[in-house]
């Protein structure tokens, strides 16, 4: 074999070993910034140039259209003629192509998102289910339907989180009947049908095995069970499966992807060769070492050493702030002082709701941003709308719609029929219940509560509604009836109340909310054309990206790691998400924690202790960790590590 046909001087020894591998299964453990795309494209080149493999016998599978397009473009620059004959595609694109050949499907057979939503909304209506945020409920149900299909879970053995078991079973069955009757399939069916086709029609499987003799799978840590099972079937004849991934970056357990699939590959393929792409060409040395210390606390992983190709150090800072508002101020200050372009700057967080306060600050300073995740507008949540209704009534508003919204929140056993006309009078309302004085008393109490609230600032008014009126109790009952987690609802209420703290009147608060809504919409519109913008992203959506400067906010217990992570696999996934976040940084990594979030005392994340950069407790001031020097002044500001 003529190795000189491959540009050896651009590859390290492990990369060269992966590129020159020909037959049999191989797992390339490719950590952050290890050059995995280069390895894949050069391996394809080697197969064609040196091993005389027909390009049409090579299948390359990625997880996104963008990744497939980028990889194909990179390979086409090297081998334009051959590149046209290599198949590059996502799992869904590749297996839908197979289904098209088998069943004659075309694009018209793929169910549209609006059709799925329409069917489920109709089913919810027919079942007389009531949800304040129907769109959110529909998406939750669709996510669980997807999970059941991808994991091939028996419906009788699945316990849903979005609703009761019987309700979910009826929704799932009805949805599947709708698809069959319409001769439609969703993206999950593309995989389910492909698996069934390959297991039931060995002749068809054999034809595709002969067609694709070499399989290369990118981001292998993201495969779920059905994807892995299909790949195993397709690769079973030649066994030329080349999987590239990093078990330490497996962060899609909610979609069925888990590192255990990679970890069990040596059992599934006894002849499996493992090569470790150990060099990180992206991150500064101290970031690489910090990330290694954190991820080393996970048990379920391949042991590996990551070596920093860069020698830069002193690139990590940590700020423990009093509140999230102070935190957002410091982030924006640092962004404004930095020499890094906005396009090379990212702010990362665990959940998309965390971005709100920061977005407010960025809008205030007219700093353009690109939100990779749609951040829900807190002020448009149905809980917020309930608070507006209460406050309008307290200020003398008498619209029937406001009373309808909150009259049974908490439960007062009041009927819609008791509200006559578009303008409501408390006196007439009480008169309607003159034969039921115990209910009339509840109306009188509501009136007294509204009079009490009328003289309060928004923060105090919301607190009164929660505690004295009993709205928190309503939220608990609401969650119990719908079998959902009440913590999420109470978090919305906490954030809303905290956001109202700095306003003296409901009018001031409402004016701010309307202005924020308009500015946010303008910012989203600008995203379509703005090239130089700060990226705002969750750890999930930041995976695969890199930036000169990375800011990570709310590195607190209960946030990162998320408070719902209780079991060991959940906590290890939280640690992997944090690992993904820190390894996006090419030059500088700025970490932030808050002593208070939504008026609750918070602790600094255990991950910072594991990383060796925090040795104190939240609220005890800054502590200097071993190996970190405190910086004073300069572009990074004072008080950093």
KELO-331819 format. One record per residue (C-alpha): x, y, z. Coordinates in steps of 0.1 Angstrom, whole numbers, plus 5000, padded with zeros to 4 digits. Layout:
residues N
XYZ;...
//
This chain:
residues 641
500050005000;501350344990;500950555022;502550855004;499250914986;497851025020;499251355033;500951195063;502551515076;499051645085;498151345107;499351215140;500050845145;496550755158;494850945130;497050775105;496150435120;492450515116;492850645080;494850335069;492450085084;490849885057;488749585066;486849485097;485149685124;486949985140;485850225167;487750565166;487350735199;487551105188;487451365216;486751735212;488951905185;490651575176;490151615138;487551345133;486151495101;489651505086;490051135096;486851035079;487451215047;491051095044;489950735051;487450755023;490250885001;492550595012;489850335005;489450464969;493050554960;494950274978;492449994983;490650034949;487250044966;484450144943;483150484956;479550364951;480250094978;480950355005;478150495028;478850785051;476150855077;475951175098;473351315121;472451645104;472051765068;474652035075;477251785087;476551565056;476851855033;480051985049;481651645048;480751585012;481951935002;485351875019;485751535002;484651674968;487551924969;489951624971;488251384947;485451564928;484651284904;484651004929;482851214955;479751214934;479450844937;480050814975;476750824995;476651095022;473551135042;471751145075;470150825090;466750935079;467751035044;469650705038;466950475051;464050675035;465950615002;465950245009;462150255017;461550444984;463150154965;461149894985;457750054988;457650334962;457350604988;458050964979;458151304997;454351324997;454251015021;456151205048;453651355073;454051725077;454451875112;451152065109;449351745101;450751575132;449851865154;446351885139;445651525145;446851535181;444951855188;441751695174;442351385196;442851595227;439651775220;437751455214;439051315247;438051635264;441551685278;442252035291;445752185290;446552555294;449552525270;448252285244;451152335221;453652235248;451551925257;451351825220;455151845216;455751645248;453451375236;455151365202;458551345219;457351045239;455850875208;459250915191;461050765221;458750465222;459350395185;463050445186;463550225216;460949975203;459349975238;456149775243;453450025248;452049825278;455449855295;455950235289;455150485316;454750835301;455651165317;453451395297;450051235308;448450925323;449250585309;445750515294;445650865278;449050815262;448150465249;445050605233;446850905218;449650675205;447350425190;445150685174;448250865159;449550535144;446050465129;445950815114;449350755098;448450415084;445050535070;446750835053;449650615040;452050855058;455150795079;457051025103;460751045107;460750765133;458850535110;461650565085;463850375109;461150145122;460150045086;463750005075;464449775105;461349565098;462249555061;465749425067;464649165093;461749035072;463249045037;466648895037;466948925000;466549305002;468949325030;471549125010;471149354981;471949665002;474849475020;476449414986;475749784976;477349935008;480449735016;482050005037;480050205064;481450515081;479350655109;480051005123;479051115159;478450755168;477850835204;474450985193;473050665178;469950525195;469050155197;467150125164;469750315145;472450085159;470449775151;469849875115;473549955111;474549615125;472249445100;473649645071;477249585081;476749215090;478049065057;481249255052;481649385088;483449695076;481949925101;484050235109;482450425138;483750765149;482550915182;483151015218;481250845245;482151145267;479951365244;476851145245;474251385256;470951275240;469651015264;466251175261;466251075224;467350715232;471150775226;473350645253;477050575257;476250205266;475750135229;479450235222;480650065253;479149735243;480649735208;483649515219;481049255229;479149285196;482349285175;484949055190;487449155163;486849525169;489949745168;489850065189;491950365181;492050665204;492451015188;493951165219;495151505207;492851805212;493852075187;491052315197;491252405234;493952575256;495952335278;494252435310;490852385295;491752035283;493151945317;490152085336;487651905313;489651575318;489451615356;485651655354;484751385330;487151145348;484551125376;482250935352;482350555356;480550445324;483150545298;486150425279;489350515298;491350765277;493951035279;493351365261;496451555252;496451935245;498152025213;498152385224;500352505253;498252815262;497252835298;495753085322;492653095300;489953005326;488153255348;485453205374;483053465388;480653395417;477953665415;475253775439;472353735415;471653635379;471254005370;474754075383;475953775364;474453895331;475954245337;479454095341;479053875310;477954165289;480754385303;483354115294;481854075259;482054455253;485654465265;486854165246;488754185214;487053875201;484453935174;480853875184;480753585159;483553415178;481853455212;479253215228;477253215259;476252865269;473752735295;471952415306;468352505296;466952755272;464952935299;468253065314;468953305285;466153545293;467953785317;471053785295;468953855264;467454155282;470954285289;472154225254;469154415240;469854695264;473354735250;472254665214;474554365211;473354135183;472853775192;471953445175;469853215197;470252855185;467352755207;464052935207;463953085242;460353085255;459053435264;458353405301;455953695298;453753495274;453453185296;449853105307;450953155343;452053505335;448753575318;446953465349;448953715369;448153995345;444453905349;444653925387;446554255386;444054405361;441154305383;443054455414;443454785395;439654805388;439454615355;436154425351;436454235318;434753905318;437753735301;439953825331;437453675356;437053365335;440853315335;441353315372;438053265390;438952905397;442652945402;442552845431;439352635430;436352845441;433652635425;432452925404;430552865371;430953045338;427153105338;427553315369;429453575349;426753775330;427754035304;431154155293;431654385324;431554215358;430254355390;431254185423;427854285437;425854115409;428253815409;427553755446;423853805441;423953515416;424953285445;422553425471;421153075476;424652935481;426153175506;429352965511;430253035474;429253405477;431753425506;434553305482;433653595458;433753835487;437153705497;438453735462;437154095461;438954175495;442154015481;442054235450;441554545472;444654445492;446754385461;445754715445;448154915467;451154675463;454254685441;454154395415;456654175434;454654195466;451354155447;452553835430;453753695463;450353765479;448553595450;450853295454;450653255492;447553435505;445253385475;446553025470;447853025435;450852805443;448352545457;446452565424;449652495405;450352185427;446752055421;447052135384;450351935381;448951645401;445851615379;447851615348;450651395361;453351655354;456151795375;455052095396;458652225399;458652345364;455452555370;456852695403;460052785385;458052995360;456253165389;459653225407;461153375376;458153595369;458153725405;461853795404;461553985371;458854205387;461054305416;462554625402;459254785392;457155025413;453754975396;451954725373;451854995346;455655025347;456154645346;453654605318;455254875297;458654705301;457154365291;455654505259;458854685250;460854365257;458454165235;458954405206;462754425209;462954045212;460954005180;463254255162;466354075175;464953745161;464353905128;467854045126;469253695132;468353615096;470853865082;473253945111;476553775105;478553915135;476453805165;477053645199;475853285199;473453185227;473052815230;472252525253;475052265258;473052035235;472852275206;476452395210;477752045204;479952035173;480652405174;483752605186;484352965195;487353175205;485653285237;483053085257;480953215286;479052955307;476453095330;474652955361;477152685369;475252605400;473952295417;470352235406;471052395372;474352235361;473851955371;470151985367;468151915398;466151625382;469351425377;469151175406;470250845392;473850775383;473250755345;471451095347;474251255367;476851125343;474951265314;474951605332;478651585336;479051495298;476951805290;479252025311;482251865294;480751945260;480252305271;483752375283;485452205253;483852455229;486452715239;489452785216;491053065235;489253165267;486653005290;484653225314;482553045341;479853215362;477753105392;475153295412;474553295449;470853355443;468653245414;464953355415;465453455451;466653105462;470053045477;472252845454;475452645457;478352645432;478252335410;480052025421;481652015386;483752315395;484952135426;485751825405;487552055380;489752185408;488852545403;486552595433;487452505469;485052725488;481252735493;478752955476;478353275496;481853255511;483453475485;486053375459;488553105466;491653055446;492252705434;495552525430;497152605397;495152925390;496553275393;494253565401;494153825373;493854195380;492554435355;493154395318;490554285293;489354005316;488454235344;489354195380;488653925405;489153635380;490953315386;
//
